[in-house]
Amino acid sequence: MEIRALSLDFTRSVGLSPVFETARMYAQGNPDLDVTLVCGITSFELG
């Protein structure tokens, strides 16, 4: 099972659910990395 599926299974098992989605953006093209291994928490800083 891929890392993202494992992360989703875990978060759902503790009662969490998605509230919003974000987009990954790069200023100088896509970096040379395996994005299937990238997992993180994103928040908006408004104000």
Secondary structure as GFF3:
##gff-version 3
##sequence-region A 1 47
A	DSSP	alpha_helix	3	13	.	.	.	ID=ss1
A	DSSP	three_ten_helix	35	37	.	.	.	ID=ss2
###
